[in-house]
Amino acid sequence: MKVMKGILRQSIFISSIAFLSLQSQAQQLPPKDFSINGKVKNGAKGEKITLLRSTAGGSSVKLDSTQLSADGSFALKGTENDRGSFFSLNIADRQKVILLVEGGEKFNVLADGTTRDAKGNGGNADITGSKNMDYYAQIDKLMRSFAGKVTVWNEEYAKAEEKKDAKKILEVQQSFASADKERLDVIKKLLPEMGTSLVALFTANNFLNPDTDIEILKKLADDYEKVEPTPTLAKGFIGQIKRIAGVSVGQQAPDFTLNSPDGKPVALSSLRGKFVLIDFWASWCGPCRMENPNVVRMYDKFKDKGFDIYGVSLDDNEKAWKTAIERDKLKWLHGSELKKWNSGVAQTYGVNAIPATFLIDKEGKIIAKNLRGPALESKLTELLGAQ
């Protein structure tokens, strides 16, 4: 789907599994069996139905398979080991049906057995036997409706942009913003009803924004901490929210010490008394290298007015790191664990994409996040005055 420039910022359909960043190490939980009885409307005898379990990284593991009977019916059984995982049914390579499984369910599936077309027609499935799937169906219906509207807005936006019709462009943007808020309000009202369920984690991870909805996320994480035994995905969610909450605007920036390019330990707290930009980057990160000239310009403009930078590299190649510093003329303090995404500092700050920045004040409190380009210059001018 074409995305409207500047107004559509998140996925509008939730057919994919979105807990990749929340996976935690497997723990020993009592296994619980579940069963699936289904019927495929447009199926033929002998067609294959496969049960798969989604894993970290977006891949799937085949668990079992069966063939359709003459009347299109089938039955499968599975075992859930983590008290909450995402499974799917592959129906003759034509239709994929998502299952949210906590264990113990007796699913009943009535599927079209058809491929969904570009307009969203076909590929439907009615699933009973699980409150997780009841809520998933509500959200799916909501998102399908929203997707239909977006298709129309995309067409209107493209025509208005071609005609340079600023009034129509604004009208489309306002319509999107209003509908976007409306659907999010519905989702946020549903979330408390979901309790500490797998669909609650799915919904929170797909639709809530940590920058604006952190209190809702913290409440869900707190509720899940009281669940025994804690599901594996919930443990990952709890840890992620704790990390994010610890580095929100208004919070004290966690201190850290890293080795500089010449091997000397450098603590963030050594820069106390200045406004400091913590800049997460890497030599292999194209967008980071493209942003570096602007960061250099900000450093040169404000360094004598109480501004400094601590560059935290997610490199794992020491030579490449040092070469990039020299080539890009990055004259401020630097540190790295040379562990790429396994950097403990990056994990503490909840960094899962770079470039990422945290601006902290003279007392070490976070006052802004992810400022780049003109936004960074504007904020520093506000704090330190024009040069």
N, C-alpha and C positions, 0 to 999 in steps of 0.2 A: 504494500500500500504506500502511495505517496504520502509524505507527511507535510503538513502545512508549516511553512518556514516561520519559526519564531513563536508558534503558539501551541503546538502539540509536543509535549516533552516526555511523555511516558507511554509505555505500551498500552494499547487499548483493548487487547484481547488476551485472555489468560489461559490459553491452551497449553502453555509450556510450564515446566516446573521452575520455580524461581527461588529455590533454597540453596543454590550452589554455594553462596558465601556463608551459609549457616551450618554447613555440615561440620560435625564434630567427630572426634574419635569414637569408634564403636565401643559400647559398654555392654556388659552382660545383663540383659533383661530377660525375664521369662518369655519364651516364645508363645505366640497366640495364633491359632489357626483361623482362617476365614474361608468362606465358600462363595462361589459365583454361579448362579444359574441364569442363563440368558436365552434370548431368542433374537435372531437377525431377520428382519423383515424381507430384505432383498438378498438373502443368502441362498446358496445351493449346497446340496448334499456333498460332503467331502471337503468343503472349503476349510481352510486352517484358521484357527483362533489361537493366538499366542498371548500368554501372560508374561509381562515384563516388569522389572523393578528398576526405577530410576536411581542412578547413582551420582555422586559428585562429579562435576565436569560435564553433565548433560548427557552422558551415555546411559544405556539400559542393559540390564542383564536378563536373559531369557530364563524363566523359571519353569514353565510348563506349557503344553499346547494340547489341543484336541481338534476334532473335526466336527463340522456341523452335521446334525441329523437331517433326515429328509424334510422335517417340518421347520428347519432352521434353528433348532434348539441346541444348546451346549451346556456343559458343566465343567467347572475347574475348581481346584482347591489350592490354597497357598498358606504360607506361614509368615507372620510379621514378627521380627525379632527386636525392633527398636521402639515399639509403642507409638509408631507414627511414621509412615513412609508413603511415597508416591509410587503407585503402580499404574500400568496401562494395559489395555487390551488392544491387540492388533488384529483387526477383523479383515482377513483376506487381503492385506496390504491396501485396503480401500479406506478404512476408517480407523481412527485411533480414539479410544475412550479412556479418559483419565479416571483413576480411582484413588481416593484418599483413604488410606487404610490404617486403622489403629489396632486391629486384631479383634477377633470374635464376631465380625460381621457376617451376615448372610445376605449378600448382594443379589438383587434381582435386576437384570439388565435387559431392556428392550431397545435394540439399536436399529437404525435405518440400514446400516451396511453399505452406505453410499459415501462418496467423497464430497466434501463441502466445496461448493463452487465459489467463484470470485465474489459473488454477491452475498455469500453467507448462507445460501440455501443448501439443504441436505446435511448429511453427517450428524444427525441428531441422535441423542440417546437419553432414555428415561431410566434413571437409576434409583431404586428404593432400597431400604434396609440399612440406612446410615444417615444420621443427622449431619455428618460432615458433608455428604453428597447433597442433602437437602439445601444446605446453605450455599454450597458450590453452585448448584443449579440456579439459585436466586441471583448470585453474582454474575454467572454466565449470561443469564437473560438480560441483566442490566447492561453488561458490557456489549452484548450483541446490538442492543438498541442504540447505545452510544456510538458503536462502530458504524452503524447505518447512517447516523447523522454526520459523522466525520467524513464519510464518503461524499456526501452532498456538499459539505463545507469545503472539502478539498477542491471539488470541481468549481465551486463559486469563487474560491480564493484565486485559483489559477486564471480564471477568466478576468477577474478584477485586476489582478496583477498585470496581465497582458494589456488591459485597457488603461492601466495606471489610474484606476478608480480608487482613490484613497478612502473615500467615504464608504464604499462597499467593503474594502479590506478591513476597515475598522469595525464595520457591522458584523462581519464574519468572525473576527477575533473576539468581539464581545459576546456573540452567540456561543462560541466555543467555551469561553471562560465561564459563562453562566451555567451551561450544561455540565461542565467539568466539576464545578463546585457542587451542583445539585447531586451528581452521582457520588461524589466523595462524601457528602453529608449522609446519603442513604447508607453507604458502606460503613461509615463511622457509627451509625445508629445500630447497625446489625452486629458489629464487633462484640459489644458486651454480652449479647445473647449467646454468642458462640462459646463463651467460657474459655477453658483451657483445652481447646481442641486443636486438631491438626489444621482444620480450615481457618481457625483464628490466626495461627502462625502464617499460613499461606496468604491470608488477606492482609495482615499487617505488613508482611514483607513485600507484597506486590503494590500496595496502594498508599501506604503511609509514608510521609516524608520525615526523616529524622530531624531535619532543621525546624519543622513547624509542628510536628506531632510527637515530640519526644516524650511528653508526659503520658500519652496514651500507650506508647511503646513500653515505657518503664512500668506502667501498671500491669500490662500483660506479662512482662518478664517477672515482676514481683509475684504475680499470681502463680506462674508456672514454677517458681522456686519452691512453692509449698506442695507441689505434686510429688508423690512418692509411689513408685520409682519414676524419676524424671525421664521423659522420653529423650532419645538421643538428639533429635532436631531441636527440641526445646532447650537443651543444655547449650547448643551452639547459639541459639537465639538469645538466651540470657547473657552469655559472654559478650556477644556482639553489641547488645544494647548497653551493657555496662561500659564497654569501651567508648561507644558513641556518646553516652551521657557524660562521661568523664572529660570529653573534649568539646563540649558545647560552648557556644558563645556565653560568656559570663562566668565560666568555670576557670579554675586555676590550671594553667598548662602543666602537665606532668613534666617534672625535670628528668633529664637524661644526660648521660656522658658517653661520647663516642670518640674514637680515635680519629685525629686529623690525618691528612695525607702524609704528613711526616711522622706519624705514629704517636703523637702526643694526645693525651686525653683532654677533651674540651667539654665542659658542662654548659648546658643551656643557662643555668643560673648564673654563670660568670658574666652574662650580659645584662643582668638585672640593673634597672635604672635607665634603660633605653627602650624605645619601641623596637620590637624584634619581629622580623618576618621569618617564620620557620618554613623553609621551602623544600618540599619533598620532590625529588627529581631523579634522573639517571642519565648517563651518557647515551644509552640506547633508546631513550624516549624522545621521539621526534617532536611532539608538541612542547616538551620541556625545553629542548634546544631552540625551538622557534621563539619561545617566550623569554629566553635568557637575555637577549639584547634589551628588552624592556626592563627586566629586573636590574641589569647593569646600570641603565639610565636612572632608575629610581634610587639605587644605591649612591651613585655619584651626586644626585640632586639633593639627597636628604642626609647623607652620612655625617655631615658636620652639624646637624640639627638634632641629634639624639636618636638616629635610626641605624639599625644594624640588621644583618641577615645571618641566619644559621642554615646552611645548605645540608640537608640530610639526603644522601645518595642511596638509591636502591640498586646500585651496581653490585656485581659479584666478581668483576674483573678490575683489579686495582690499577693496572696500567691504563685501561680505557677511562676510568674515573679521573685519574690525574691528568690525562691528556685533554679530556673535555673541559676540565677546570681551566687549564692553561689556554686552550684554543678559544674558549668563549670569554676569557678575561674575567673570571668570577673571583673578585678580589676579597671576598668576605670569608668568614669562618666556615669550615666544612667538616663533616664527619660521616662515617659509614661503618656498618658492620660487615659490609661486603657479602650480604646474604640474600640479596634481591628481595623477593616478596616474603622471605622468612625473617625480615628485619623485625626485631622486637619493638623498636621505636615506632615503626609504621603500624604495627598491630595495636600498640597502646593508643595511638591516635586514630585508630579506625580507618587508616588509609588503604583503600582497595583500588585506587586509580590515581595516576599522576599525569600532569603536575597537580599538586595539592599544597595549599598554603594555609598557615595559621598566623594571624597577626596578634601579637600579645603586647600589653601595655608595660609600663615601667615596673609594675608590681608583679608581672608574670601572669596576668589574667588575659584570657582569650577575648579579643574584642571584635574580631571578624575572621571569616574563613573564605578560602578560595577566591581571593581578590587577584585579578590579573589585569594587565593592560590599563586602560583609562580608569577603571574602577579602583585599582591600587593607587594610582597617582592622585585621584580625587580624595581618597581616604587619608593618604599621607599629607596632602595639602591641608586638609581639614584639621589634622592633628598637629602638624608642625609648621604650617604656614607656607606661603609660596617662597621660592628661592629668590 
